[in-house]
Amino acid sequence: MGNEKQIFYRNIYSILPSFIKITIKNIYNKYRLYMSFIYDLRNFKKYSGLYRKNTKNILEAKIIANYHKIEKGLSLREPRTKFGLKVINILKEDLYKYSIKYGVDKTIRCAISSLEEYIKFNNINGCNISGVVKWVEIFKKDFKIKKSDLDEGGTNTILRKDIHKKSKINLVEFFNSRHSIKNFDDNEKIEMKLIEKAVEMAKKTPSVCNRQAARLFVITDKVIRNKILSLQNGNSGFGSQPDKILIIGINLNYFLSVGERNQGWIDGGLFSMSLIYALHSLGLATCCLNWSVDSIVDKKLKKVTGLSKNISVIMLLAVGHLPKKIKVAKSDRKELIEILKII
């Protein structure tokens, strides 16, 4: 019955004058735009840390953001003694809440490691922060945290020559050798170890306060894969070829303020580019599949995949092996003068 209705409306639409068609289309697009804005607003309001305070992910995000402030302060050229005491008081409260409810994990160990280095820095500089020292010691005792556990947070000292030595690769050739591939070797499968290795590299991507909200979903089920590709308007002619379809998303729980309402797109975009280059370095072919869709299509994707509603989808990525010989689009780039502006 539903298909019959659609056919009926299409037939009516087809005989309408052009100016009425344009008017109807404009009204419909305005409606879709409005509903999609409302959809994004509701998701951010419901799943971010703006109003919800004590879920595991949100508490974790707050703890990471605040202990990272300590790490950043310690990495300055000339750190001030007793910096960040207000942040430390907030951190103390959240550490207790989290540890009582969820136990001690890597997040807690990183936070305590950072505080240990903070205490050492102040002691070396003759600054008395006995209050911080006391509660950190009590916390470690209460939750049975050993000194050997504390090596994951704080700072590292590195030499410029070591950074230069490890970064001396021909990035011009590397960047120029990467193409969006639309012709994959569909006979060769990708081992999950290669995907995992690429994610290990992409984990180094910068993110707001080091909160690392990016999430990756690997689609292997053919039925789900085909349904996903039918929702994405950019894989015609090659969508069946790549061995894996990846969904790159952002966990909205890790964003804590109104100012971070768009931060997921920034962090997710950075992670996506890191992942693409990591996969390229492993010899894999990729093609970015745009996910600029309205709320109706986004809901369909989440229903098909079972993705949590707190995941904001950034993009899809087709991944496969390269054939021995391929054609690629020239994809000419703008001149430098059009991109670079000196102010």
Protein Blocks (a to p, Z undefined) as FASTA:
>chain_A
ZZmmmmmmmmmmmmpcfklmmmmmmmmmmmmmmmmmmmmmmmmmmmmmklmmkbmklmmm
mmmmmmmmmmmmmmpmbdcehihklmmmmmmmmmmmmmmmnopafklmmmmmmmmmmmmm
mmmnopacfkmmmmmmmmmmmnopafklmmmgccddddfklmmmmmmccfklmmmmpccd
fbdcfkbccdfklmmmmmmmmmmpccehhlopaccdddfbfklmmmmmmmpgckghjlmm
pmbdcdddddfklpcbfklmmmmmmmmmmmmmmmmmmmmmnopacddddfbdcfklmmmm
mmmnopafkbccfbdcddddddfbdcddfkiaddfklmpccZZ
